[in-house]
Amino acid sequence: MAKKSPTKLDDVLPQVMADIPAGATEQGARSATALGDPDCPICGGLGFYRKDVPVGHPEFGRALPCRCVEPILQETRKKEMNALGSMEALGEMTFERFHPEGIGLPPERQQTLSAAFTAAFRFAEGPNGWLLLSGGFGVGKTHLAAAIGNMAMENKHEVIFIMVPDLLDHLRSSYAPESTETYDELFERLKDIPLLILDDMGAESSTAWAQEKLFQLLSHRHLRRLPTVITTNKPINAFEPRIRSRLMDHDLIDHYQILATDYRGGGYVDYLVELSELDLHAHQTFESFEVPRSGRQRHDIEACRKLAWNYADAPEGWLIFYGEPGAGKTHLAAAIANHVRLAQPQVLFISLPKLLDHLRAAFSPRSILPYDVRFEQVKQAPLLVLDDLHGKVSSPWAAEKLFQLVDYRYLTRKPTVFTLGEKSKDLQKLTAEDPRLVSRLKDESIGLMCYMVKTSGNMRGRQTRFKSEEGELEY
């Protein structure tokens, strides 16, 4: 009876082993099974051979593929990888079909998309290290990852492109008796594939087994520095700590966050950007900030604007605006945020009441992000502008969250801008509520306090002190 044609690379070996004469050596052995070149001087057309080595040698008794069948084996491996992954279905996702300028994006967000495109193209030219692409739904992460895979395959690299939920499903199904590949075989192939592309990490189930398998896979490739591409729509802080630590290895990983909108419609841009209220203050810029053309207040107001503008050019330490309502505190704080956003899109501008509302909502089972992840995002924001900091908060819980936030950014010296109410009222209330908080706000080693007063329809600004490594600054 004719032998069944092998459908998998590992199925070839048992069949061939039965056909290799016990004494066959590198000089070849002919057989009815002819996978290789009939005129091959090594295998005699068999496609595999046994080395004439002593017992105990690592290759004793092993069927080794002959060089004449390498093209066949490569094609078999390619079919196996395509069957496991999704590359065949993503053949049209190429760099030529990607639009790095985006659709109707403001310059600061278009810049993040263009940077991710350039990084992906360079990675595809010579896969090395890890590339992490993050961002909201539909911003182009999967397209760029697939484009990397398609270019790598054109350059004869072995690639597996697979969605993480599908990967875990494949691993689970490998335990079944009817599986054509054992769990160990499949997992080893994933761990050691020359280029692994993991799409949509974070969409998988959060079971202990799933998290452990994902950690084992990433840890193996991390230790061996194997080229890996990962896409995710989750913030890095949302991942399990062991996985998060590997994703934050800046010596190995290039991380590009895409802050574009979903070109398919719906979705969101970015969890931190979504939280920000800055779009409501887009009109409040340094150019639109009114300075009197004459009068004794002109110098003070111009000095206050200059102070804010200099801070926006190189945010360092803290800047605190306080004074009467209508004095322009929020306008200058928003102007700083709008200026910084041109180079750093992840600017968080939010009022204290709105921030506390978001933190409370994060406890809901329907919340996109859990509370600890949301709070960590706020604490780690590259620039935080906390508007409307006032003396009375709604509860002891809210007061403690506010102190924890301020204290963290105080200890880490992260750039932060605050606006407060009139000095004699709100600072007194804050001192009564939490003297620890006020002691940090008044610390001249980290920041400057700028007092602004509205007088006869005009604004008057007066700054106090700001100390830095360069000494005390005056404007």
C-alpha positions in Angstrom: 0.0 0.0 0.0 1.3 3.4 -0.9 2.6 5.5 2.0 0.6 8.5 3.2 2.2 11.7 2.0 3.5 13.7 5.0 1.7 16.9 5.7 4.0 18.1 8.4 7.8 18.5 8.6 8.0 16.3 11.8 6.0 13.5 10.0 8.8 13.1 7.5 11.4 11.8 9.9 9.7 8.6 11.1 8.8 7.6 7.5 12.3 8.2 6.3 13.9 6.4 9.2 12.2 3.2 8.2 13.7 3.4 4.7 17.3 4.1 5.7 19.4 1.0 5.7 21.3 0.5 8.9 24.7 1.0 7.3 23.8 4.1 5.2 26.4 6.8 5.6 27.1 10.2 4.0 27.9 8.5 0.8 24.2 7.9 0.4 21.5 5.2 0.5 18.9 4.6 -2.1 15.4 3.8 -1.3 11.9 3.6 -2.7 11.1 6.9 -0.9 12.8 9.6 -2.9 12.5 13.1 -1.4 15.8 14.3 -2.7 17.8 14.5 -5.9 18.3 11.0 -7.3 21.8 11.9 -8.3 22.8 13.3 -4.9 26.1 11.8 -3.8 25.2 12.2 -0.1 21.8 10.7 0.3 21.3 8.9 -3.1 17.9 10.5 -3.5 16.5 9.6 -0.1 16.7 13.2 1.2 18.0 12.2 4.6 21.1 10.3 5.8 22.7 8.9 8.9 26.2 9.8 9.9 28.7 7.0 10.5 29.5 8.0 14.1 30.2 6.0 17.2 27.5 5.1 19.8 27.0 7.9 22.2 27.6 10.6 19.6 24.7 13.2 19.7 23.9 12.4 16.0 24.2 8.6 16.3 21.2 7.0 14.7 19.6 10.3 13.7 18.1 11.0 10.3 19.6 14.2 9.1 18.2 16.3 6.2 20.4 16.4 3.2 21.3 19.7 1.6 19.5 18.6 -1.6 16.1 18.7 0.1 16.6 22.1 1.9 14.3 23.9 -0.6 11.5 21.4 0.1 12.0 21.6 3.9 11.9 25.4 3.7 8.6 25.3 1.9 7.3 22.8 4.4 8.3 25.1 7.3 6.7 28.0 5.6 3.4 26.1 5.3 3.6 25.1 8.9 4.1 28.7 10.1 1.4 30.0 7.8 -1.0 27.4 9.2 -0.2 28.5 12.8 -0.1 32.3 12.1 -2.1 34.7 10.0 0.4 36.0 7.4 -1.4 34.6 4.4 -4.5 36.5 5.3 -2.5 39.7 5.7 -0.6 39.7 2.5 -2.0 43.1 1.4 -0.8 44.8 4.6 2.4 46.3 3.2 4.4 49.4 3.8 3.4 50.7 0.4 -0.3 50.5 1.4 0.2 52.3 4.7 -0.5 56.1 5.0 2.0 57.5 7.6 0.4 60.9 7.4 -2.8 59.5 8.8 -6.3 61.0 8.1 -7.0 64.5 9.4 -4.6 64.3 12.3 -3.2 67.3 14.1 0.6 67.6 13.7 1.5 66.3 17.2 -0.5 63.0 16.6 0.6 62.6 13.0 4.2 62.7 14.2 3.6 59.7 16.4 2.2 57.7 13.4 5.0 58.7 11.1 7.7 57.8 13.7 6.1 54.4 14.2 6.1 53.8 10.4 9.8 54.7 10.1 10.7 52.5 13.1 8.7 49.5 11.7 10.3 49.9 8.2 13.8 49.9 9.7 13.1 46.9 11.9 11.8 45.0 8.8 15.0 45.7 6.9 17.0 44.0 9.6 15.0 42.4 12.5 16.9 43.0 15.7 15.7 43.5 19.3 12.1 44.1 20.1 9.6 46.6 18.7 6.6 47.5 20.7 3.7 49.4 19.0 0.9 50.6 21.3 -2.1 52.8 20.8 -5.9 52.7 20.5 -8.0 50.5 18.2 -7.6 51.0 14.5 -4.6 53.3 14.5 -2.5 51.0 12.3 -0.6 48.8 14.7 -1.6 45.5 13.1 -0.9 46.9 9.6 2.6 47.9 10.5 3.3 44.6 12.3 2.0 42.7 9.3 4.1 44.8 6.9 7.1 43.9 8.9 6.2 40.2 8.6 5.6 40.5 4.8 8.9 42.2 4.2 10.8 39.8 6.4 9.3 36.8 4.5 10.4 38.4 1.2 13.9 38.6 2.6 13.7 34.8 3.5 13.3 35.2 7.2 11.2 32.7 9.1 8.3 34.5 10.6 5.2 33.7 12.7 2.5 36.4 12.9 -0.2 35.5 15.4 -2.8 37.2 17.6 -2.0 36.4 21.3 -5.5 35.0 22.0 -5.1 32.6 19.0 -1.7 31.6 20.2 -3.1 30.6 23.5 -5.9 28.7 21.8 -3.3 26.7 19.7 -1.4 25.9 22.9 -4.6 24.6 24.6 -5.6 22.5 21.6 -2.2 20.9 21.4 -3.1 18.9 24.6 -5.9 17.1 22.6 -5.1 13.5 21.6 -6.0 14.2 18.0 -3.5 17.1 17.8 -0.9 16.8 15.0 1.7 18.6 17.1 2.4 18.2 20.8 2.4 21.1 23.2 6.1 20.9 23.7 6.8 20.9 20.0 4.5 23.9 19.4 5.8 25.9 22.3 9.4 25.3 21.3 8.7 26.4 17.8 7.1 29.7 19.1 9.9 30.3 21.5 12.7 29.9 19.0 11.2 31.2 15.7 13.7 33.7 14.2 11.0 36.5 14.1 7.8 36.3 16.2 5.1 38.9 15.8 2.5 39.0 18.6 -0.6 41.0 17.7 -3.1 42.4 20.2 -1.3 41.4 23.4 -3.6 42.2 26.3 -6.7 40.9 24.6 -6.1 37.4 25.9 -7.9 36.0 28.9 -6.3 36.8 32.2 -6.3 33.3 33.6 -3.2 32.2 35.6 -2.4 29.6 33.0 -2.6 32.2 30.1 -0.4 34.7 31.9 2.2 32.0 32.8 2.5 30.8 29.2 2.8 34.3 27.9 5.4 35.1 30.5 7.4 32.0 29.7 7.4 32.8 26.0 8.4 36.4 26.4 11.0 35.6 29.1 12.7 33.0 26.8 12.9 35.4 23.9 13.9 38.3 26.2 16.9 36.3 27.6 18.0 35.3 24.1 17.4 38.7 22.5 15.3 37.1 19.7 13.6 39.6 17.3 10.1 40.1 18.5 7.3 42.6 17.5 4.4 43.2 19.9 1.2 45.3 19.4 -1.1 46.3 22.2 -3.9 48.7 22.9 -3.3 48.5 26.7 -1.0 50.8 28.7 2.2 49.1 29.7 1.3 49.6 33.4 -1.8 47.4 32.9 0.3 44.2 32.3 1.3 41.7 34.9 4.4 42.9 36.7 6.8 40.3 35.3 5.7 41.0 31.8 5.7 44.7 32.3 9.3 44.7 33.5 10.4 43.0 30.2 8.3 45.4 28.1 10.1 48.3 29.8 13.6 47.1 29.1 14.8 50.1 27.1 18.1 48.4 26.2 16.2 45.9 24.1 12.9 47.4 23.3 11.9 50.3 21.1 8.5 51.5 22.1 6.4 53.7 19.8 3.0 54.9 20.9 0.6 55.9 18.1 -1.8 58.7 19.1 -3.9 58.7 16.0 -7.6 58.3 15.7 -9.4 55.1 14.6 -9.5 55.4 10.8 -12.4 52.8 10.8 -14.4 55.0 13.1 -15.1 54.7 16.9 -12.6 53.6 19.4 -10.4 56.0 21.3 -7.0 57.6 20.9 -5.1 56.8 24.0 -6.1 56.2 27.6 -4.1 59.1 29.0 -5.0 61.5 26.2 -8.6 60.5 26.5 -8.6 61.5 30.2 -7.2 64.9 29.4 -9.5 68.0 29.2 -7.0 69.9 27.1 -9.0 69.9 23.9 -11.6 72.1 25.8 -8.8 74.6 26.3 -7.2 74.5 22.8 -7.9 78.2 22.3 -6.0 79.2 25.4 -2.5 79.8 24.1 0.3 82.2 24.8 -0.6 84.1 21.7 -4.2 84.6 22.8 -3.2 85.6 26.3 -4.0 89.3 26.6 -1.4 91.7 27.9 -2.3 95.4 28.4 -0.6 97.7 26.0 0.1 100.2 28.7 -0.3 100.8 32.4 1.5 99.8 35.5 0.3 96.2 35.3 1.8 95.6 31.8 5.2 94.7 33.1 4.0 92.3 35.7 1.6 90.5 33.4 4.2 90.2 30.6 6.7 88.8 33.2 4.1 86.2 34.2 3.5 85.1 30.6 7.2 85.0 29.9 7.8 82.9 33.0 5.1 80.4 31.8 6.5 80.4 28.2 10.0 79.7 29.4 8.7 76.8 31.5 6.8 75.4 28.5 10.0 75.4 26.4 11.8 73.1 29.0 9.4 71.8 31.7 11.3 71.2 34.9 10.1 71.2 38.4 6.8 72.8 39.4 5.0 76.0 38.5 2.1 77.1 40.6 -0.4 79.9 39.7 -2.6 81.2 42.4 -4.8 84.2 42.8 -8.4 85.5 42.3 -10.9 83.9 39.8 -10.6 85.4 36.3 -6.9 86.4 36.7 -5.8 84.1 33.9 -4.4 81.2 35.9 -6.1 78.5 33.9 -5.3 80.3 30.6 -1.6 80.3 31.3 -1.6 76.7 32.5 -3.5 75.6 29.4 -1.1 77.6 27.2 1.8 75.6 28.8 0.1 72.3 28.1 -0.8 73.3 24.5 2.8 74.4 23.8 4.3 71.2 25.3 1.8 69.0 23.4 3.4 69.9 20.1 6.4 67.9 21.0 5.0 65.5 23.7 1.3 64.5 23.0 0.9 62.8 26.3 0.1 65.9 28.3 -2.5 65.5 31.0 -4.5 68.7 31.7 -7.3 68.0 34.1 -9.2 69.7 36.9 -9.1 68.3 40.4 -12.9 67.5 40.6 -12.8 65.7 37.2 -9.7 63.7 38.2 -11.3 62.5 41.4 -14.5 61.6 39.4 -12.4 59.5 37.0 -10.6 57.7 39.9 -13.9 56.8 41.6 -15.3 55.6 38.3 -12.3 53.3 37.8 -13.6 51.1 40.7 -16.6 50.2 38.5 -16.6 46.6 37.0 -17.5 48.3 33.6 -14.4 50.5 33.8 -11.9 50.1 30.8 -9.0 50.4 33.2 -8.8 49.3 36.8 -8.2 51.9 39.5 -4.6 51.1 40.1 -3.7 51.4 36.4 -5.6 54.7 36.0 -3.9 56.2 39.1 -0.5 55.0 38.0 -1.0 56.7 34.6 -1.8 60.0 36.3 1.2 59.8 38.6 3.5 59.0 35.7 2.2 61.6 33.2 5.2 63.3 31.4 3.5 66.6 32.2 0.6 67.0 34.6 -1.4 70.2 34.7 -3.8 70.0 37.7 -6.3 72.8 37.5 -8.6 74.2 40.2 -6.7 72.8 43.2 -8.8 74.1 46.1 -8.9 73.9 49.8 -11.9 71.5 50.4 -12.2 68.0 48.9 -15.2 65.9 49.2 -13.9 63.1 51.5 -10.9 61.8 53.4 -10.4 59.3 50.6 -10.2 62.1 48.0 -7.8 64.1 50.3 -5.5 61.1 50.6 -5.5 60.4 46.8 -4.6 64.0 46.2 -1.7 63.9 48.7 -0.4 60.6 47.2 -0.4 62.1 43.7 1.3 65.3 44.8 3.8 63.5 47.0 4.8 61.1 44.3 5.4 63.9 41.8 7.3 65.8 44.5 9.6 62.9 45.3 10.2 62.1 41.6 10.5 65.8 40.6 8.1 65.3 37.6 7.1 68.4 35.7 3.8 69.6 37.2 1.7 72.8 36.9 -1.0 73.7 39.5 -3.6 76.4 39.7 -5.1 77.5 43.0 -7.6 79.9 44.2 -6.9 83.2 46.0 -3.8 82.8 48.3 -5.3 84.0 51.6 -8.2 81.6 51.3 -7.3 78.4 49.5 -3.8 78.0 50.9 -5.3 78.5 54.4 -7.9 75.9 53.7 -5.3 73.5 52.3 -3.1 74.0 55.3 -5.9 73.2 57.6 -6.9 70.1 55.6 -3.5 68.7 54.9 -0.4 70.6 56.0 1.8 67.9 54.3 0.4 68.9 50.9 1.0 72.6 51.4 4.6 72.0 52.7 5.3 70.4 49.3 3.6 73.1 47.3 5.7 75.8 49.1 9.0 74.0 48.8 11.2 76.5 46.8 13.7 73.8 45.9 11.2 72.3 43.4 9.1 75.1 42.0 7.9 78.7 41.7 4.7 80.3 42.8 3.2 83.0 40.7 0.5 85.2 42.3 -2.1 86.7 39.9 -4.7 89.3 40.7 -7.5 90.7 38.6 -7.8 94.5 39.1 -10.2 96.7 37.2 -10.7 94.2 34.5 -7.0 93.7 34.0 -4.6 91.1 35.3 -1.6 91.7 37.4 1.0 89.0 37.9 3.8 88.7 40.5 6.1 85.7 40.8 8.0 84.8 44.0 11.0 82.5 43.8 12.1 79.6 41.7 15.3 77.8 42.5 17.1 75.4 40.3 20.6 74.0 39.8 21.5 77.2 37.9 20.4 79.3 40.8 17.5 81.6 41.5 15.6 82.8 38.4 14.0 86.2 38.2 11.7 87.6 35.4 
